[in-house]
Amino acid sequence: MSAAALRGKTVVFTGRLAAFTRGKACARVLARGGRVAWHVSHKTSVVVAGDEPGEKLTKARAYGIEVWSEATFLRHLQHA
């Protein structure tokens, strides 16, 4: 999957990101046609989990939502 696959997807971030501020990470998603949400729901497409993720990760797993590490998120951005 490339960064183009973010188009139309709803992304939620949890935990600390090392490579970006949360604002910059959100801007990258928006620039690629995705949406950013602050809470996990059944409408969430992917959760990006940084260091020390919280309850959002647990909820994503319970809903069966795809979870990316920060490294996976970065790989998708690099292939844009």
C-alpha positions as CSV (number, residue, x, y, z in Angstrom):
1,M,0.0,0.0,0.0
2,S,1.3,3.4,-0.9
3,A,0.6,6.8,0.6
4,A,-2.0,7.2,-2.2
5,A,-3.9,4.6,-0.2
6,L,-4.5,7.2,2.5
7,R,-7.0,8.9,0.1
8,G,-10.5,8.6,1.7
9,K,-9.1,6.8,4.8
10,T,-9.7,8.0,8.4
11,V,-6.5,8.0,10.5
12,V,-6.1,8.2,14.2
13,F,-2.8,8.7,16.0
14,T,-2.0,7.4,19.5
15,G,1.2,7.7,21.5
16,R,4.3,9.9,20.9
17,L,5.6,10.2,17.4
18,A,9.4,10.6,17.0
19,A,9.6,11.9,13.5
20,F,6.7,14.5,13.5
21,T,4.7,16.6,15.7
22,R,1.1,15.5,15.8
23,G,0.2,18.5,13.7
24,K,2.7,17.7,11.0
25,A,1.7,14.1,10.9
26,C,-2.0,15.2,10.5
27,A,-1.0,17.6,7.7
28,R,0.7,14.7,5.8
29,V,-2.4,12.6,6.0
30,L,-4.6,15.5,4.8
31,A,-2.2,16.4,2.0
32,R,-2.7,12.8,0.7
33,G,-6.5,13.0,0.7
34,G,-7.0,11.3,4.1
35,R,-9.0,12.4,7.1
36,V,-7.8,12.6,10.7
37,A,-9.9,11.8,13.7
38,W,-9.1,12.1,17.4
39,H,-11.2,9.1,18.6
40,V,-11.3,5.5,17.4
41,S,-14.6,4.4,16.0
42,H,-15.9,1.9,13.5
43,K,-15.3,4.5,10.8
44,T,-11.5,4.6,11.6
45,S,-9.5,3.0,8.8
46,V,-6.0,2.9,10.4
47,V,-4.5,3.8,13.8
48,V,-0.8,4.9,13.8
49,A,0.7,3.9,17.1
50,G,3.8,5.7,18.4
51,D,5.7,5.2,21.7
52,E,3.5,4.5,24.7
53,P,0.2,4.2,22.9
54,G,-2.9,4.5,25.0
55,E,-6.4,3.3,25.1
56,K,-6.9,4.1,21.4
57,L,-4.7,1.1,20.5
58,T,-6.7,-1.2,22.6
59,K,-9.9,0.0,21.1
60,A,-8.5,-0.3,17.6
61,R,-7.6,-3.9,18.2
62,A,-11.0,-4.6,19.7
63,Y,-12.6,-3.2,16.5
64,G,-10.3,-5.1,14.2
65,I,-8.8,-1.8,12.8
66,E,-5.5,-1.9,11.0
67,V,-2.6,-0.7,13.2
68,W,0.6,0.8,11.8
69,S,3.7,1.5,13.6
70,E,5.3,5.0,13.1
71,A,7.9,3.3,10.9
72,T,5.1,1.8,8.7
73,F,3.4,5.2,8.4
74,L,6.7,6.8,7.4
75,R,7.2,4.1,4.7
76,H,3.8,4.9,3.2
77,L,4.6,8.6,3.2
78,Q,7.9,8.0,1.4
79,H,6.2,6.1,-1.5
80,A,4.0,9.0,-2.4
